[in-house]
Amino acid sequence: MDYFIMSLDPRLHNAAKPAPESPALRDLARKRIGRDINTKTLIVDDSKHNEYPDFLDGTVMLVSEKLKNILSMYQKDIIFKAVVLIERKKNRQELYYQFEVPEIDCKVDVPDRGIGSKAEGLVIDQEKVGYARVFRVNYYGKRLLVRLDVAESILRRDSYAVRFNRVGVITKEEI
C-alpha cells in the first residue's frame, strides 16, 4: 500500500495565515481538541490578498469543509473542531476545521537502499500502520499522512492547493 504526506502546495504564496501573535492560535496549538464544541476564531493577516486553499498546515492544521467530509469518510475516529478565519478589513469569514488524527509509531530507520529517497527520507512500517488511512507519524513533526485511496479521493474532488509526496513503505519481509 502506498502512503503520502499531505501538505499545502508551496507554489501558493498567499495562503491565508492566522496572525502568529494571536492568543487563540497559541491556545489551539497547545491543546488537544477533545470534545469541546465551541467554535474558535482566528484573525488573519489582511494586509495582502489571501487565498483559502483546502488545506492549511501552519501552526495548526486546518481543512476546508470539503476535505473534512472526505477525511471523515475514510477515517471515522478523526475529531474535528470548527475554526473561523476572519479578515476584519475585508469583512470576510471562512470556515475551516482543526482536527486530531491518530499518531502511530511507525517510522523506520533503514540504510539508504532507495526506499527512503521518495520523500524526505521517511520510511514507514506497513505492519505498524495497520488499517489507518489518515494519521500522523510519531517523532516526525506535524506531517499528515494519507493512504493512496484517500489521496485519490481528494484529487478527484478538485481540491485546491493540496500536494502529496510519496513516502517509503517497508514490509516485514524487507526488514
Contacts in CASP RR format, 6 or more apart in sequence:
PFRMAT RR
TARGET T0000
AUTHOR 0000-0000-0000
METHOD contacts of the structure
MODEL  1
MDYFIMSLDPRLHNAAKPAPESPALRDLARKRIGRDINTKTLIVDDSKHN
EYPDFLDGTVMLVSEKLKNILSMYQKDIIFKAVVLIERKKNRQELYYQFE
VPEIDCKVDVPDRGIGSKAEGLVIDQEKVGYARVFRVNYYGKRLLVRLDV
AESILRRDSYAVRFNRVGVITKEEI
1 126 0 8 1.000
1 147 0 8 1.000
1 148 0 8 1.000
1 169 0 8 1.000
2 147 0 8 1.000
2 148 0 8 1.000
2 166 0 8 1.000
2 169 0 8 1.000
3 124 0 8 1.000
3 129 0 8 1.000
3 145 0 8 1.000
3 146 0 8 1.000
3 147 0 8 1.000
3 148 0 8 1.000
3 166 0 8 1.000
3 167 0 8 1.000
3 168 0 8 1.000
3 169 0 8 1.000
4 119 0 8 1.000
4 145 0 8 1.000
4 146 0 8 1.000
4 147 0 8 1.000
4 148 0 8 1.000
4 151 0 8 1.000
4 164 0 8 1.000
4 165 0 8 1.000
4 166 0 8 1.000
4 167 0 8 1.000
5 119 0 8 1.000
5 120 0 8 1.000
5 122 0 8 1.000
5 143 0 8 1.000
5 144 0 8 1.000
5 145 0 8 1.000
5 164 0 8 1.000
5 165 0 8 1.000
5 167 0 8 1.000
6 55 0 8 1.000
6 144 0 8 1.000
6 145 0 8 1.000
6 146 0 8 1.000
6 151 0 8 1.000
6 154 0 8 1.000
6 162 0 8 1.000
6 163 0 8 1.000
6 164 0 8 1.000
7 55 0 8 1.000
7 57 0 8 1.000
7 143 0 8 1.000
7 144 0 8 1.000
7 162 0 8 1.000
7 163 0 8 1.000
7 164 0 8 1.000
7 165 0 8 1.000
8 15 0 8 1.000
8 53 0 8 1.000
8 55 0 8 1.000
8 56 0 8 1.000
8 57 0 8 1.000
8 58 0 8 1.000
8 161 0 8 1.000
8 162 0 8 1.000
8 163 0 8 1.000
9 53 0 8 1.000
9 161 0 8 1.000
9 162 0 8 1.000
9 163 0 8 1.000
10 163 0 8 1.000
11 161 0 8 1.000
12 51 0 8 1.000
12 53 0 8 1.000
12 161 0 8 1.000
14 48 0 8 1.000
14 49 0 8 1.000
14 50 0 8 1.000
14 51 0 8 1.000
15 50 0 8 1.000
15 51 0 8 1.000
15 52 0 8 1.000
15 53 0 8 1.000
15 56 0 8 1.000
15 161 0 8 1.000
16 44 0 8 1.000
16 45 0 8 1.000
16 50 0 8 1.000
16 51 0 8 1.000
16 52 0 8 1.000
16 56 0 8 1.000
16 85 0 8 1.000
16 87 0 8 1.000
16 94 0 8 1.000
17 44 0 8 1.000
17 45 0 8 1.000
17 56 0 8 1.000
17 58 0 8 1.000
18 24 0 8 1.000
18 25 0 8 1.000
18 42 0 8 1.000
18 43 0 8 1.000
18 44 0 8 1.000
18 45 0 8 1.000
18 59 0 8 1.000
18 60 0 8 1.000
18 85 0 8 1.000
19 25 0 8 1.000
19 42 0 8 1.000
19 43 0 8 1.000
19 44 0 8 1.000
19 45 0 8 1.000
20 59 0 8 1.000
22 42 0 8 1.000
22 43 0 8 1.000
24 40 0 8 1.000
24 41 0 8 1.000
24 42 0 8 1.000
24 43 0 8 1.000
25 42 0 8 1.000
25 59 0 8 1.000
25 60 0 8 1.000
27 40 0 8 1.000
28 40 0 8 1.000
28 42 0 8 1.000
28 59 0 8 1.000
28 60 0 8 1.000
28 83 0 8 1.000
28 98 0 8 1.000
29 59 0 8 1.000
29 60 0 8 1.000
32 100 0 8 1.000
33 79 0 8 1.000
33 80 0 8 1.000
33 81 0 8 1.000
33 98 0 8 1.000
33 99 0 8 1.000
33 100 0 8 1.000
34 79 0 8 1.000
34 81 0 8 1.000
34 100 0 8 1.000
35 79 0 8 1.000
36 81 0 8 1.000
37 81 0 8 1.000
39 81 0 8 1.000
39 82 0 8 1.000
39 83 0 8 1.000
39 84 0 8 1.000
40 81 0 8 1.000
40 82 0 8 1.000
40 83 0 8 1.000
40 84 0 8 1.000
40 98 0 8 1.000
41 83 0 8 1.000
41 84 0 8 1.000
41 85 0 8 1.000
41 86 0 8 1.000
42 83 0 8 1.000
42 84 0 8 1.000
42 85 0 8 1.000
42 86 0 8 1.000
43 86 0 8 1.000
43 88 0 8 1.000
44 50 0 8 1.000
44 85 0 8 1.000
44 86 0 8 1.000
44 87 0 8 1.000
46 87 0 8 1.000
46 88 0 8 1.000
46 89 0 8 1.000
46 90 0 8 1.000
46 92 0 8 1.000
50 87 0 8 1.000
51 161 0 8 1.000
52 64 0 8 1.000
52 85 0 8 1.000
52 94 0 8 1.000
53 64 0 8 1.000
53 160 0 8 1.000
53 161 0 8 1.000
53 162 0 8 1.000
54 63 0 8 1.000
54 64 0 8 1.000
54 66 0 8 1.000
54 67 0 8 1.000
54 154 0 8 1.000
54 159 0 8 1.000
54 160 0 8 1.000
54 161 0 8 1.000
54 162 0 8 1.000
55 61 0 8 1.000
55 62 0 8 1.000
55 63 0 8 1.000
55 64 0 8 1.000
55 67 0 8 1.000
55 159 0 8 1.000
55 161 0 8 1.000
55 162 0 8 1.000
56 62 0 8 1.000
56 63 0 8 1.000
56 96 0 8 1.000
57 142 0 8 1.000
57 144 0 8 1.000
58 142 0 8 1.000
60 83 0 8 1.000
60 98 0 8 1.000
61 98 0 8 1.000
61 99 0 8 1.000
61 142 0 8 1.000
61 144 0 8 1.000
62 83 0 8 1.000
62 85 0 8 1.000
62 96 0 8 1.000
62 97 0 8 1.000
62 98 0 8 1.000
63 71 0 8 1.000
63 96 0 8 1.000
63 97 0 8 1.000
63 99 0 8 1.000
64 95 0 8 1.000
64 96 0 8 1.000
64 97 0 8 1.000
65 95 0 8 1.000
65 97 0 8 1.000
66 157 0 8 1.000
66 159 0 8 1.000
67 154 0 8 1.000
67 159 0 8 1.000
67 162 0 8 1.000
68 80 0 8 1.000
68 97 0 8 1.000
68 99 0 8 1.000
70 150 0 8 1.000
70 153 0 8 1.000
70 154 0 8 1.000
70 157 0 8 1.000
71 78 0 8 1.000
71 99 0 8 1.000
71 101 0 8 1.000
71 134 0 8 1.000
71 150 0 8 1.000
72 78 0 8 1.000
72 80 0 8 1.000
73 153 0 8 1.000
74 133 0 8 1.000
74 134 0 8 1.000
74 146 0 8 1.000
74 147 0 8 1.000
74 149 0 8 1.000
74 150 0 8 1.000
74 153 0 8 1.000
75 101 0 8 1.000
75 102 0 8 1.000
75 132 0 8 1.000
75 133 0 8 1.000
75 134 0 8 1.000
75 135 0 8 1.000
75 150 0 8 1.000
77 101 0 8 1.000
77 102 0 8 1.000
78 99 0 8 1.000
78 100 0 8 1.000
78 101 0 8 1.000
78 134 0 8 1.000
79 99 0 8 1.000
79 100 0 8 1.000
80 97 0 8 1.000
80 98 0 8 1.000
80 99 0 8 1.000
81 97 0 8 1.000
81 98 0 8 1.000
81 99 0 8 1.000
82 95 0 8 1.000
82 96 0 8 1.000
82 97 0 8 1.000
83 95 0 8 1.000
83 96 0 8 1.000
83 97 0 8 1.000
83 98 0 8 1.000
84 93 0 8 1.000
84 94 0 8 1.000
84 95 0 8 1.000
84 96 0 8 1.000
85 93 0 8 1.000
85 94 0 8 1.000
85 95 0 8 1.000
85 96 0 8 1.000
86 92 0 8 1.000
86 93 0 8 1.000
87 93 0 8 1.000
101 134 0 8 1.000
101 135 0 8 1.000
101 136 0 8 1.000
101 144 0 8 1.000
102 132 0 8 1.000
102 135 0 8 1.000
102 136 0 8 1.000
103 135 0 8 1.000
103 136 0 8 1.000
103 137 0 8 1.000
103 138 0 8 1.000
104 128 0 8 1.000
104 129 0 8 1.000
104 132 0 8 1.000
104 135 0 8 1.000
104 136 0 8 1.000
104 137 0 8 1.000
104 138 0 8 1.000
105 128 0 8 1.000
105 137 0 8 1.000
105 138 0 8 1.000
105 139 0 8 1.000
106 124 0 8 1.000
106 125 0 8 1.000
106 128 0 8 1.000
106 129 0 8 1.000
106 137 0 8 1.000
106 138 0 8 1.000
107 122 0 8 1.000
107 123 0 8 1.000
107 124 0 8 1.000
107 125 0 8 1.000
107 137 0 8 1.000
107 138 0 8 1.000
107 139 0 8 1.000
107 140 0 8 1.000
108 123 0 8 1.000
108 124 0 8 1.000
108 125 0 8 1.000
108 170 0 8 1.000
108 175 0 8 1.000
109 123 0 8 1.000
110 116 0 8 1.000
110 123 0 8 1.000
110 170 0 8 1.000
110 175 0 8 1.000
115 123 0 8 1.000
115 168 0 8 1.000
115 169 0 8 1.000
115 170 0 8 1.000
115 174 0 8 1.000
116 122 0 8 1.000
116 123 0 8 1.000
116 167 0 8 1.000
116 168 0 8 1.000
118 165 0 8 1.000
118 166 0 8 1.000
118 167 0 8 1.000
118 168 0 8 1.000
119 165 0 8 1.000
119 166 0 8 1.000
119 167 0 8 1.000
119 168 0 8 1.000
120 165 0 8 1.000
120 167 0 8 1.000
121 167 0 8 1.000
121 168 0 8 1.000
122 137 0 8 1.000
122 140 0 8 1.000
122 143 0 8 1.000
122 167 0 8 1.000
122 168 0 8 1.000
123 167 0 8 1.000
123 168 0 8 1.000
123 169 0 8 1.000
123 170 0 8 1.000
124 137 0 8 1.000
124 145 0 8 1.000
124 167 0 8 1.000
124 168 0 8 1.000
124 169 0 8 1.000
124 170 0 8 1.000
125 170 0 8 1.000
125 175 0 8 1.000
126 169 0 8 1.000
126 170 0 8 1.000
126 171 0 8 1.000
126 172 0 8 1.000
127 171 0 8 1.000
127 172 0 8 1.000
129 135 0 8 1.000
132 147 0 8 1.000
133 146 0 8 1.000
133 147 0 8 1.000
133 149 0 8 1.000
133 150 0 8 1.000
134 144 0 8 1.000
134 145 0 8 1.000
134 146 0 8 1.000
134 147 0 8 1.000
134 150 0 8 1.000
135 144 0 8 1.000
135 145 0 8 1.000
136 142 0 8 1.000
136 143 0 8 1.000
136 144 0 8 1.000
136 145 0 8 1.000
137 143 0 8 1.000
137 145 0 8 1.000
145 167 0 8 1.000
146 154 0 8 1.000
146 164 0 8 1.000
151 164 0 8 1.000
154 162 0 8 1.000
155 162 0 8 1.000
155 164 0 8 1.000
END
